[in-house]
Amino acid sequence: MQVINQDEIDNLRRDIQRLGTKNAEGKYVVKFGVLYKDERIQQYFEVFYVNIRTALVDTLKAAKKLNVLDFQDQMLLKGANDNAEIILK
């Protein structure tokens, strides 16, 4: 299991701001598929982890538990959940 550090969550927060748009409440929102397909995110996780998908999803889950962001789906899968919205709190 991956141990999530604060730097990973901070990077994810910056990536959501970089790739997302503000909703009516002024919160940044990005689709999971956009995050997953982003070259910069893939390169970051590729350096540290063998399984990029698992690393990204684990970081998203950790950030959700820390109340940094929110998403509705319990499990995020490439393809099936590409349109799932990730909301930065």
C-alpha positions, 0 to 999 in steps of 0.5 A: 500500500502506498504511503501518501505524503503532504507533497503529493496532496499539494501537487494534486491540489495544484494540478486540479487548479491547473487543469480544472475550472471554477464552478458556481461556488468558486471551487475548482472542478476537474474530471478524473479522466483529465487528471488521469491523462495529464502528462505531467501527472503521469510523469510525476507518479511514474518517477515514484510508483510502478502502477500510476493508476493506483498511485493517483487513485490512492492519492485522491482517496487520501486527499478526500479523507483529509477533506481536501477534495471530494468526489462521488464515486467509491472507485475511480476507474479509467474509462468508466469514471472519466467523467467523475468530477473531482472538486477541490474544497 
